[in-house]
Structure formats: structure tokens, C-alpha cells
Amino acid sequence: MGRGVRHAVVIGAGMAGLAAARVLADSCEAVTVIERDTLPRGSAPRAGAPQGHHVHGLLALGAEVFEGYFPGLRAELEQAGAPVWDWGEGLCAVLPNGTPPPTPMGMPIQTFSRPFLEHALRRRVRALEPVTLRDGLTVTGLRTAGPGKVVGVRVKDGDGGQAPPSWMGVLQPLRAPDFHKGCYAIQIENKALHVTLHGANGTQLPHDDEDFLAYAKTLRGPIADVIASLTPTSAVRRYARTVNRRVAYHRLSRWPDGLIALGDSVCAFNPAYGQGMTVAALEARLLDQMLRGRRTRMPLDGRVFQQRLARITASSWLMATIPDRAWERSRTAWPVKAGNWFMNRLIDTVPHDPRLYTAFSGLFHMTAGPLTLADPRLLSRVLIGPRPGTSLRAAAA
Ligand SMILES: Cc1cc2nc3c(=O)[nH]c(=O)nc-3n(C[C@H](O)[C@H](O)[C@H](O)COP(=O)(O)OP(=O)(O)OC[C@H]3O[C@@H](n4cnc5c(N)ncnc54)[C@H](O)[C@@H]3O)c2cc1C
């Protein structure tokens, strides 16, 4: 077929953009769809189409038109799980004056979420030979060749809003007794920023977007400004189970054959320390080593496994429980006090000492054990402490 237009550009890979690209593909040599969002691989809501979180019903006519342009779409969606039902039979219409009884109408309707439909259409459109879908690009204006003639678009990377922050992550830990508010934020897939705000000692945590920003504004550091410049893509979710919990399976004198326990079922940490997934991986590695190390057909010794697992969790357990105990009002034992004094001294010195910062990061990421700090060159730096004149207490949140 002779193609009338050499190159068409579609702005936005939403419903209209995808439908337009489909149509243009029949008559253009090339079609470029430019979408501001980094598009999800699967069926997922996204920032540029926030309405995707809400109910999206496709009317009978719309479905017919889409089916015409994308033959087999209905069957494809049905196969993937989207129900097809008769409007008259399946609808419970609660009208001001009553609810009509089920009435077969021969009007097939298919229901799905908006991201589900969008994903299917996107896949179809991407497969069209003349179409190129460019995501993560914002159209900032039109290019013209004199008045009244548009010849192209101007684009820029990303969402065209505030530039992404210069950092990839923010870590603002809590510390008894003064620092009872903090946050974790990381840049994740699809150019999203994932933010967790946390608090201790009865701090009221936010419920909604407005409170979330208000809470962030009470923190030191850059997080509030960045949150204020972004669009939320999900609701605020609260999580309150932060207690450290360990079951001493390793102390049992008998252990049943054919069972092992690992992960949070044995030892769950306050998630603020970010240890759980790593510890789970180490425990799985232990399992692998023990399975490989045993003689063929010999059963795994579950009791030995639990004992070795306890060794894996030991230092993480201390790293989580020592600082958490400092929040307790009751008198704490001197080893806990000493441990906290040391950790606080270390953390206070880290901002002024790159070597110590590196060692501390190794400890945090568990690539180095606590004994690293027994190195006299590091130990002396901790004991001497930060340069005089620097006070973090003054900035407590
Ligand atoms: C809460 C809610 C519920 C709805 N429920 C229904 C329903 O039940 N049934 C129904 O048929 N319709 C419903 N709609 C309407 C439907 O979502 C829209 O009509 C439809 O998505 C319009 O398609 P569109 O392509 O114009 O816009 P969108 O689908 O919103 O797509 C616009 C796209 O353009 C991109 N974009 C924007 N600016 C740029 C730029 N400068 N550069 C590059 N890309 C850019 C965006 O990221 C987005 O992907 C609902 C809408 C809302 C808000």
C-alpha cells in the first residue's frame, strides 16, 4: 500500500495515542509514539495515567472499534483473564427508582483494569512495523516551518519536571533519645522515587499525601523538597510491626527430621536496618552448602542447620537490638549502653572521616563483620570521636 505520510509523531502512549498510532501505521512510512513515562513492562498503573487506579469500563461501541483495529483483542484479553458478560444479565443497576431484574440483552461486555487494556494495546502497537514507541521522553513543544506549519516536536528526557535528585538514596536513621523521625528514600525502577518515613517513641506517622509531605518537612536533609516536586503514584501505606523477634530453635535439644526453618520465621529484624533479605540469602546459602556437603542420600541434619543459622543471625541481631533497646524507658544493661555509646560515637565521627565511613558502610551492608572495627587504626578514630565543634544534637528532628 502506498503510504501518504512519511513520518507521523504521536504525543503520549495513552488510549488515544495508541489508537491513533494503530491507525497511522496503515498510512505512514514511520510512526513515532513519544511517551513521557517510562512505560511498565507489564500491566501496571503509571504516573502519566493516574486514572489507571480507577475503574475503567469500556463501552460496547468502544470495544467494537478496538476489536476492529486489533482483531482478536477480546479473545486475547479473555484468555488472559478478563471476563466477558452480558450487560443486561450481569449488571446490578441500582437506579433511583429500583433495580431492574436480570435481563438478557445479547450485549457482550468485557471488563478489565485500565493498565491491563493499555498493556495489551501497547504490545500490539509496538509490534506494528512502522511504529516506534519511545518512552521516557517529554514533548516540550512543536517545531514549525513558518507560521501554520508543524514539522516536528521538541523533546527532552524524563518527565520534564524537576530534574531527578543528585543522590540515588537518602538514609536518615533514628537514634534514641533525640532523633525520633527519619526516612529512607531510593530511586528505583521506572525512574520512581520510593520513600519510607519512619518514627519512634510514639511519633504519629502520616496517613495521606498531605500529612506525608508535612512530616517530611519536619526532617533535616533534602527529602521534603523532592517529595513536593513529584506526583504520588500510590497511596500512603503504614506498617507498624518493627519489633525484633528471634526464636531460639538452635537451643532445642531435639529437632524433627525433614524440617528446617529460616528467614523471618526464625529471626525477624526491625526493617529499619534493612537486613532481612540479606540474612535470608545467607541462610539459603548455608542450606546450599550443607546440602552439597552431605554424603549422597544422607538427610540434612536440621538441628545442625538451625545452630549454624543462629551464628549467621547473631551479629545482625545485635546491630538491630542494641540501638532499639536505647528507646526503652527501663534501665538498660551496661553492655547495651556501652554498645550504643560506641555505635553513636562511630556514627557521629563518620561524617568527618572517609575511612571510617567506608568501614561503617561495610558493616551496614554486611560485607564486613563487626571485628573490622577492632583494627586499632579504626578503633582509635572512633574513640577520639568527631572534630570538636560539630554538634548533631542541635539539628535533632
Ligand atoms: C478517574 C477516571 C476514571 C475514568 N474511567 C473511565 C472509564 O470507566 N471508561 C472510560 O472509557 N474512560 C474513563 N476515563 C477516561 C479515560 O481515562 C481517558 O479518556 C483516556 O485515557 C484518554 O486517553 P488519552 O490518550 O487522551 O489520555 P491518557 O490515556 O491519559 O494518555 C496521555 C498520555 O500522554 C502522556 N503525556 C502527557 N504529556 C506528555 C508529553 N509532554 N510528552 C510525552 N508524553 C506525554 C502521558 O504520560 C500519558 O501516557 C476515566 C478517567 C479518569 C480520570
The ligand as an SDF file (V2000), in Angstrom:
LIG
                    3D

 53 58  0  0  0  0  0  0  0  0999 V2000
  -10.7860    8.6160   37.4290 C   0  0  0  0  0  0  0  0  0  0  0  0
  -11.0400    8.3290   35.9810 C   0  0  0  0  0  0  0  0  0  0  0  0
  -11.8410    7.2850   35.6400 C   0  0  0  0  0  0  0  0  0  0  0  0
  -12.0980    7.0510   34.2890 C   0  0  0  0  0  0  0  0  0  0  0  0
  -12.8950    5.9830   33.9550 N   0  0  0  0  0  0  0  0  0  0  0  0
  -13.1310    5.7300   32.6640 C   0  0  0  0  0  0  0  0  0  0  0  0
  -13.9730    4.6430   32.2770 C   0  0  0  0  0  0  0  0  0  0  0  0
  -14.5330    3.9530   33.1010 O   0  0  0  0  0  0  0  0  0  0  0  0
  -14.1260    4.4050   30.9600 N   0  0  0  0  0  0  0  0  0  0  0  0
  -13.5330    5.1880   30.0100 C   0  0  0  0  0  0  0  0  0  0  0  0
  -13.7010    4.9190   28.8250 O   0  0  0  0  0  0  0  0  0  0  0  0
  -12.7540    6.2250   30.3350 N   0  0  0  0  0  0  0  0  0  0  0  0
  -12.5450    6.5380   31.6250 C   0  0  0  0  0  0  0  0  0  0  0  0
  -11.7710    7.5880   31.9460 N   0  0  0  0  0  0  0  0  0  0  0  0
  -11.2410    8.4350   30.8800 C   0  0  0  0  0  0  0  0  0  0  0  0
  -10.0090    7.8340   30.2010 C   0  0  0  0  0  0  0  0  0  0  0  0
   -9.0060    7.5310   31.1530 O   0  0  0  0  0  0  0  0  0  0  0  0
   -9.4530    8.8450   29.2230 C   0  0  0  0  0  0  0  0  0  0  0  0
  -10.4720    9.3600   28.4870 O   0  0  0  0  0  0  0  0  0  0  0  0
   -8.4480    8.2360   28.2650 C   0  0  0  0  0  0  0  0  0  0  0  0
   -7.3740    7.6880   28.9370 O   0  0  0  0  0  0  0  0  0  0  0  0
   -7.9840    9.3280   27.2930 C   0  0  0  0  0  0  0  0  0  0  0  0
   -6.8670    8.8560   26.5810 O   0  0  0  0  0  0  0  0  0  0  0  0
   -5.6550    9.8550   26.2330 P   0  0  0  0  0  0  0  0  0  0  0  0
   -4.6890    9.0830   25.4340 O   0  0  0  0  0  0  0  0  0  0  0  0
   -6.1740   11.0990   25.7150 O   0  0  0  0  0  0  0  0  0  0  0  0
   -5.0320   10.2660   27.6150 O   0  0  0  0  0  0  0  0  0  0  0  0
   -4.2310    9.3200   28.5740 P   0  0  0  0  0  0  0  0  0  0  0  0
   -4.6840    7.9320   28.4090 O   0  0  0  0  0  0  0  0  0  0  0  0
   -4.2920    9.9530   29.9000 O   0  0  0  0  0  0  0  0  0  0  0  0
   -2.7540    9.3760   27.9850 O   0  0  0  0  0  0  0  0  0  0  0  0
   -1.9950   10.5630   27.9080 C   0  0  0  0  0  0  0  0  0  0  0  0
   -0.5390   10.1290   27.7940 C   0  0  0  0  0  0  0  0  0  0  0  0
    0.2610   11.2010   27.3620 O   0  0  0  0  0  0  0  0  0  0  0  0
    1.4780   11.2050   28.0940 C   0  0  0  0  0  0  0  0  0  0  0  0
    1.9850   12.5810   28.0450 N   0  0  0  0  0  0  0  0  0  0  0  0
    1.4170   13.6880   28.5650 C   0  0  0  0  0  0  0  0  0  0  0  0
    2.1780   14.7630   28.2840 N   0  0  0  0  0  0  0  0  0  0  0  0
    3.2410   14.3120   27.5640 C   0  0  0  0  0  0  0  0  0  0  0  0
    4.3560   14.9700   26.9610 C   0  0  0  0  0  0  0  0  0  0  0  0
    4.5340   16.2950   27.0490 N   0  0  0  0  0  0  0  0  0  0  0  0
    5.2470   14.2220   26.2880 N   0  0  0  0  0  0  0  0  0  0  0  0
    5.0780   12.8750   26.1620 C   0  0  0  0  0  0  0  0  0  0  0  0
    4.0230   12.2240   26.7150 N   0  0  0  0  0  0  0  0  0  0  0  0
    3.1120   12.9370   27.3950 C   0  0  0  0  0  0  0  0  0  0  0  0
    1.0390   10.7370   29.4630 C   0  0  0  0  0  0  0  0  0  0  0  0
    2.1200   10.2170   30.1990 O   0  0  0  0  0  0  0  0  0  0  0  0
    0.0130    9.6540   29.1040 C   0  0  0  0  0  0  0  0  0  0  0  0
    0.6130    8.4260   28.8900 O   0  0  0  0  0  0  0  0  0  0  0  0
  -11.5390    7.8630   33.2840 C   0  0  0  0  0  0  0  0  0  0  0  0
  -10.7260    8.9130   33.6450 C   0  0  0  0  0  0  0  0  0  0  0  0
  -10.4980    9.1780   34.9760 C   0  0  0  0  0  0  0  0  0  0  0  0
   -9.6440   10.3510   35.3220 C   0  0  0  0  0  0  0  0  0  0  0  0
  1  2  1  0
  2  3  1  0
  2 52  2  0
  3  4  2  0
  4  5  1  0
  4 50  1  0
  5  6  2  0
  6  7  1  0
  6 13  1  0
  7  8  2  0
  7  9  1  0
  9 10  1  0
 10 11  2  0
 10 12  1  0
 12 13  2  0
 13 14  1  0
 14 15  1  0
 14 50  1  0
 15 16  1  0
 16 17  1  0
 16 18  1  0
 18 19  1  0
 18 20  1  0
 20 21  1  0
 20 22  1  0
 22 23  1  0
 23 24  1  0
 24 25  2  0
 24 26  1  0
 24 27  1  0
 27 28  1  0
 28 29  2  0
 28 30  1  0
 28 31  1  0
 31 32  1  0
 32 33  1  0
 33 34  1  0
 33 48  1  0
 34 35  1  0
 35 36  1  0
 35 46  1  0
 36 37  1  0
 36 45  1  0
 37 38  2  0
 38 39  1  0
 39 40  1  0
 39 45  2  0
 40 41  1  0
 40 42  2  0
 42 43  1  0
 43 44  2  0
 44 45  1  0
 46 47  1  0
 46 48  1  0
 48 49  1  0
 50 51  2  0
 51 52  1  0
 52 53  1  0
M  END
$$$$
